[in-house]
Amino acid sequence: MVLLKSVVAFMPEMESIRTGLRNVMKDLLRAQPLEDAVVMAWPVVCGKDVAARTKALVFADGVVMVEVPDAAWRKQLTSFASRYISAYEALLGHVVKEVRFKVQQSTARVEEPPKPEF
């Protein structure tokens, strides 16, 4: 019971820290050119798991273009686009109007097998 009370008492402190960090992030992002700030904010907006597999490429005319690994990712993340726009709004104001997802171009090259030397 004492441990539970300690955890409950600690939770508001953690919320305060989280809010403080979010405010610091807002200030840092708002000090950047808008095009850069939107791209830099993508990992905060989408979370670390999605950020590990995607990449914000460019922001122009209210649209942020995000590269995704395949069509399945594009379909799934498209369903979350309104959440991402809301997260951007919380960080930067109403600047992102749309999030578009682009499937990553394959960079793997087919290599010829080595030819035997005689």
Secondary structure by P-SEA (a helix, b strand, c coil): caaaaaaaaaaaaaaaaaaaaaaaaaaaaaaccaaaaaaaaccccccaaaaaccccccccccbbbbbcccaaaaaaaaaaaaaaaaaaaacccccccbbbbbcccccccccccccccc
